[in-house]
Amino acid sequence: MPKIKKLYTTKNLEFYSISTETKLELPFVDSGISAGFPSPADDFLDLSIDLNKELIKNPSSTFYGRVRGDSMINAGLNEGDLLIIDKSLEPVDNKIAVCFIEGEFTVKRIKIEKDIVWLVAENKKYAPIKVTKENDFLIWGVVTNVIKTL
């Protein structure tokens, strides 16, 4: 099975390429999994799911990024979590995005106003970053999913 290829590392993120050439179908319980009393789920294990098809909609413009730091902990993004980032998606107000500002990558929630973009951390230790036309700024991609280790 091919490994993901590490592209580069910054202070806040590690970037990886994706590979969708492989196919790994895993058993899938389509009826849902009860968090209460157990159910006979083995009857439904003949279904399968391919996580490449489920999580990656635009393979040529999708990358992985590993979270570094704690600025997004209240959004559920923790140190070491793997983000799926789609560069082809249009940035929309209130989405979580990977942004490039003044030579650094960061992951933040974007708040879009008339002539200003705010990069908002999901941790009260960090102040929002006001982005204006004078900043070297780019919304690099929109975070679509997060993969966590529990």
Backbone hydrogen bonds in HBPLUS format (Angstrom, degrees):
<---DONOR---> <-ACCEPTOR-->    atom                        ^
c    i                          cat <-CA-CA->   ^        H-A-AA   ^      H-
h    n   atom  resd res      DA  || num        DHA   H-A  angle D-A-AA Bond
n    s   type  num  typ     dist DA aas  dist angle  dist       angle   num
A0017-SER N   A0005-LYS O   2.86 MM  12  5.37 159.0  1.91 153.2 157.6     1
A0007-LEU N   A0015-PHE O   2.77 MM   8  5.42 159.8  1.81 137.0 143.1     2
A0015-PHE N   A0008-TYR O   2.79 MM   7  5.45 175.5  1.80 176.8 177.4     3
A0010-THR N   A0013-LEU O   2.72 MM   3  5.27 166.4  1.73 170.0 174.6     4
A0068-ARG N   A0012-ASN O   3.05 MM  56  4.84 129.6  2.31 154.6 141.5     5
A0014-GLU N   A0066-ARG O   3.21 MM  52  5.01 142.9  2.36 127.8 138.0     6
A0066-ARG N   A0014-GLU O   2.76 MM  52  5.01 150.6  1.85 139.3 149.3     7
A0016-TYR N   A0064-TYR O   2.84 MM  48  4.90 157.9  1.89 141.9 140.9     8
A0064-TYR N   A0016-TYR O   2.97 MM  48  4.90 170.1  1.98 142.2 144.9     9
A0026-LEU N   A0049-ILE O   3.03 MM  23  5.45 164.6  2.06 148.1 147.8    10
A0049-ILE N   A0026-LEU O   2.93 MM  23  5.45 143.4  2.06 143.8 155.3    11
A0028-PHE N   A0047-LEU O   3.05 MM  19  5.34 147.4  2.16 126.5 125.7    12
A0041-ALA N   A0039-SER O   2.73 MM   2  5.58 129.8  1.98 115.7  99.3    13
A0043-ASP N   A0040-PRO O   3.46 MM   3  6.34 165.8  2.48 119.1 121.7    14
A0044-PHE N   A0041-ALA O   2.81 MM   3  5.57 166.2  1.83 128.7 133.2    15
A0045-LEU N   A0042-ASP O   3.38 MM   3  5.32 173.6  2.39 107.1 108.9    16
A0047-LEU N   A0044-PHE O   3.45 MM   3  6.43 173.3  2.45 125.8 126.4    17
A0053-LYS N   A0050-ASP O   3.10 MM   3  5.54 118.5  2.50 108.2 121.1    18
A0054-GLU N   A0050-ASP O   3.04 MM   4  6.27 151.4  2.13 148.5 157.5    19
A0055-LEU N   A0051-LEU O   2.88 MM   4  5.73 164.0  1.91 148.0 150.6    20
A0056-ILE N   A0052-ASN O   3.05 MM   4  5.47 149.8  2.15 136.9 143.8    21
A0061-SER N   A0058-ASN O   3.03 MM   3  5.72 154.5  2.09 123.7 131.3    22
A0062-THR N   A0059-PRO O   3.45 MM   3  5.22 172.9  2.46 105.4 105.1    23
A0087-LYS N   A0061-SER O   2.81 MM  26  5.30 168.2  1.82 165.6 161.4    24
A0063-PHE N   A0085-ILE O   2.88 MM  22  5.23 157.6  1.93 149.6 157.1    25
A0085-ILE N   A0063-PHE O   2.81 MM  22  5.23 178.7  1.81 164.6 164.9    26
A0065-GLY N   A0083-LEU O   2.96 MM  18  4.95 145.8  2.08 132.8 139.4    27
A0083-LEU N   A0065-GLY O   2.60 MM  18  4.95 176.9  1.60 159.7 159.6    28
A0067-VAL N   A0081-ASP O   2.88 MM  14  5.40 161.2  1.92 156.9 162.5    29
A0080-GLY N   A0067-VAL O   2.88 MM  13  5.17 175.7  1.88 139.5 139.2    30
A0073-ILE N   A0070-ASP O   3.46 MM   3  5.46 164.0  2.49 114.4 111.5    31
A0122-GLU N   A0071-SER O   2.75 MM  51  5.82 135.8  1.94 148.1 161.6    32
A0075-ALA N   A0072-MET O   3.03 MM   3  5.46 156.9  2.08 113.0 120.4    33
A0077-LEU N   A0072-MET O   3.17 MM   5  5.33 157.3  2.23 145.0 138.3    34
A0076-GLY N   A0073-ILE O   2.98 MM   3  5.05 157.7  2.03 106.2 111.6    35
A0074-ASN N   A0122-GLU O   2.86 MM  48  4.99 149.7  1.96 156.7 158.2    36
A0081-ASP N   A0078-ASN O   2.96 MM   3  5.61 167.6  1.97 143.4 145.2    37
A0082-LEU N   A0147-ILE O   2.99 MM  65  5.02 171.2  2.00 155.2 153.7    38
A0147-ILE N   A0082-LEU O   2.73 MM  65  5.02 162.4  1.76 150.1 156.4    39
A0084-ILE N   A0145-ASN O   2.92 MM  61  5.16 160.4  1.95 147.1 145.0    40
A0144-THR N   A0084-ILE O   2.81 MM  60  5.69 167.2  1.82 164.0 168.5    41
A0086-ASP N   A0142-VAL O   2.87 MM  56  5.35 165.6  1.89 155.2 152.0    42
A0142-VAL N   A0086-ASP O   3.06 MM  56  5.35 164.6  2.08 136.2 131.3    43
A0095-LYS N   A0092-VAL O   3.13 MM   3  5.80 156.2  2.19 144.9 144.4    44
A0094-ASN N   A0110-ILE O   2.65 MM  16  5.26 153.4  1.72 163.1 170.6    45
A0110-ILE N   A0095-LYS O   2.85 MM  15  5.79 166.1  1.87 171.1 171.1    46
A0143-VAL N   A0096-ILE O   2.92 MM  47  5.66 165.3  1.94 144.0 148.3    47
A0097-ALA N   A0108-LYS O   2.86 MM  11  5.73 169.0  1.87 163.9 161.5    48
A0108-LYS N   A0097-ALA O   3.02 MM  11  5.73 155.1  2.08 163.1 166.2    49
A0098-VAL N   A0141-GLY O   2.82 MM  43  5.32 161.0  1.85 153.6 160.2    50
A0140-TRP N   A0098-VAL O   2.78 MM  42  5.51 127.6  2.06 140.3 156.8    51
A0141-GLY N   A0098-VAL O   3.21 MM  43  5.32 147.2  2.32 145.2 146.6    52
A0099-CYS N   A0106-THR O   2.76 MM   7  5.38 166.1  1.78 167.8 170.8    53
A0106-THR N   A0099-CYS O   2.86 MM   7  5.38 145.5  1.98 152.9 161.0    54
A0100-PHE N   A0138-LEU O   2.75 MM  38  5.10 166.2  1.77 158.4 163.2    55
A0138-LEU N   A0100-PHE O   2.85 MM  38  5.10 137.0  2.04 143.7 153.9    56
A0101-ILE N   A0104-GLU O   2.82 MM   3  5.38 158.5  1.86 161.5 160.0    57
A0104-GLU N   A0101-ILE O   3.06 MM   3  5.38 156.6  2.12 112.7 119.9    58
A0102-GLU N   A0136-ASP O   2.80 MM  34  5.07 161.2  1.83 152.1 158.5    59
A0109-ARG N   A0120-VAL O   3.01 MM  11  5.05 166.4  2.03 148.3 144.8    60
A0120-VAL N   A0109-ARG O   2.79 MM  11  5.05 176.2  1.79 157.8 157.3    61
A0111-LYS N   A0118-TRP O   2.90 MM   7  4.95 158.0  1.95 147.2 151.4    62
A0118-TRP N   A0111-LYS O   2.79 MM   7  4.95 166.6  1.81 149.3 154.1    63
A0113-GLU N   A0116-ILE O   2.83 MM   3  5.18 165.8  1.85 175.3 173.9    64
A0117-VAL N   A0131-VAL O   3.17 MM  14  5.09 165.9  2.19 142.1 146.5    65
A0131-VAL N   A0117-VAL O   2.76 MM  14  5.09 153.8  1.83 164.9 172.5    66
A0119-LEU N   A0129-ILE O   2.85 MM  10  4.96 160.7  1.89 143.6 150.3    67
A0129-ILE N   A0119-LEU O   2.87 MM  10  4.96 164.7  1.90 140.6 145.5    68
A0126-TYR N   A0123-ASN O   3.01 MM   3  5.98 174.9  2.01 134.0 135.6    69
A0135-ASN N   A0132-THR O   3.14 MM   3  5.67 158.2  2.19 114.5 120.5    70
